[in-house]
Amino acid sequence: MSPHETLFRLEPTRGLDRSLVDHTHLCRFTIHDFPGDYYGLDNPSVFEGPNTSLMFVVDAQDEPYDHALQSFTTAVTRAVQVNPNISVEIFINKVDGELFISDDAKFDCRRDVMTQVTEELAEAGIHDSIPIRYHLTSIYDHSIYEALSRVVQRLIPQLPTLENLLNVLVAACSMVRSPKHS
């Protein structure tokens, strides 16, 4: 659906919802979508697996972020107990509209979230144990697709091999690479 339709047609996530993404043998994974107050306590297997990522969405327009980040800390604590190698991604969503007209406002929001996450995880004693990636996203531009693409790429164990094969193809065919993908 178009981004404008989501305002009235999407219901909040109420419980664990599973979706299988199975486009090719290289890109096959399961999405476990759960609300912010569900921490995998009754089903810790959602955090298991060698290529597992926890994607947590923070509403940039819903300050203060205290409640959301407390839920995040609980979810990360549980996830790290089950899978110490889990990848953690924070999507700072809704960085659009009147509050975020300038890039500076977006980056200030990102910095605020990063600071609060660091403080929350330090209090929980797990800050240094896991790297966290932050993504500024909006459904009204390419940012959400780019962020999701980066997460999915990290989940593909064959990615380094695929990149090497593409580099060989580019060199063998004398193709010109885009500066963005260099």
N, C-alpha and C positions, 0 to 999 in steps of 0.2 A: 504494500500500500504506500501511497505517497506520504511524505513526512507530515503534511497538513492533516491527513486523515487520522494519524495516531492520537491526536488530542482527544478525540471523542470515541475511538473504537478500541483502544487497548485497555484491558483490565490489568490492575496490578497483579503481580505474581503472588499466588496464595500458598502454594506448596511446591514440592519438588516436581519439576517437569523435565522429562528426558526427550531429547531429539537426536536422532542419528543423522550424521552428515556423511554420506557415502558416495562421493562423486567419482573417485578413482582409487586405485590401490595405494597411491601415494598420499591421498588426502581423505582419510577416513577417521572420524572421531565422533564422540558423543558429547553433546552439550547437556549439562545438568543445570537447569535454570531454577534458582530458588530465591525466595525473598530474603531481605537483609537480616531478618531475625531467625533464619534457619541456618544452623551451623554445621550440618552434617552429623549431628549427634546421634541420630537414630540410624544413619547409613554412612559410616565413615568411608566406605568404598568409593564414594564420589571423589575422594582425594588421592586414591591409589593410582599407581601406574608410573612408568618411567618418563613419559612425556605428558605431564599433567600441568594444567595452568588454572589458577584461581583468578578470575576476572571479577573485580568488584567495581560497581558503578556508584559514583558519588554525584549527586545532583548539585551542580555548581551554583544554582540559583536558590538553594535551600540552606542558607547560613543560619546559625552556626552549624558546623559539621560534626559537633560532638557526638550526637546519637549515632549517626552513620558510621563514624570512625570507631566508636565503641563496638558496634556490630562487626566492623572490619577486623578489629583486633581479636575478637572472639573467634571469628571464622579463620583467621590466619593461624592463631594459636592451635586450633583444632587440626587444621590442615597440616601444619608442620609436625605435629605429633604423629600423624598417620604417614606423611610423606615429607621427610626433611629436604628433598630435592625439588619440591613443587615450585613452579614459576608463578610469581604474583604480579598481576597487572591491575593498575587502578585507572579506570576510565572516569575522567572528570567531565561529565556530560552536561549538555545544555550551555556550552560557552558561546551562546549566541544571544541576540536580542539587545535591548538597551543597556544592560549591565556590562556587556562585553563588546562594545563597539571597537575599542582599540586592542591591539595585541598586548599592550602593557597590562591592561585589566585582566586579560586571560592568564598572562604569566604571573601576575600577582596572586590570582586565585590558585594557580598551580603551586606556587611557593607556599601559600598558606596551608594547603592540603598536605604538602610534603612535610612541612614543619610539624603539623599536628600528628601526622602518621608517625614520624620519627619519635615524637614524645610519647604517643600511645604505646608503640612497640617497645620503647626503652623501658617504660613502666612494667610491661609484661615480660621483659627480659629476653626478647627474641629479635631485637632490632638488627644486630650484626649477623644473624644466622641466615638471612634470606634477602636476596636482591629484589627490589621492587621497581617496576617500570611504570611511568606515568604517561597518560595520553589525554590530551585535550580534545574532546569530541563534540560533535553536533550532528543531528540527523539532517540538517539543512545544507550540509556541504560534504565534501569528500573525506573529511577527517575521520568519521566513524568507520568508513570502509578501509581507509589506510591503516588505522589502528588494529582493526580486526584481522586484516591481512598480515600484519607483522606478527600478531599472536599466533595465527595459524602456521605461518612459515616456521616459527620456532618450534612448533609441535611436530614438524616433519623431520624424522631422523635422517632421511636421505638428502636433506637440503644441501649440505656441503658438496656431495657428489653431483647433484643436479647443477649447482652453480659452476662447478669445475667443468662439467660437460658443456654448459652454455658458453663458458669462456673459451673453450677449445673451438666450438662452432663459430663464435664471433671471430676468432683469430684466423681460422681456416678459410672463412668466407670473406675476409676483409670487411666485415661489417663495422659500422660506426656505432659505438655505444652512446646512449644518452648520458649526459653528465650526471643526472640524478641517480642513475643505476650503476655508476662506476664504483 
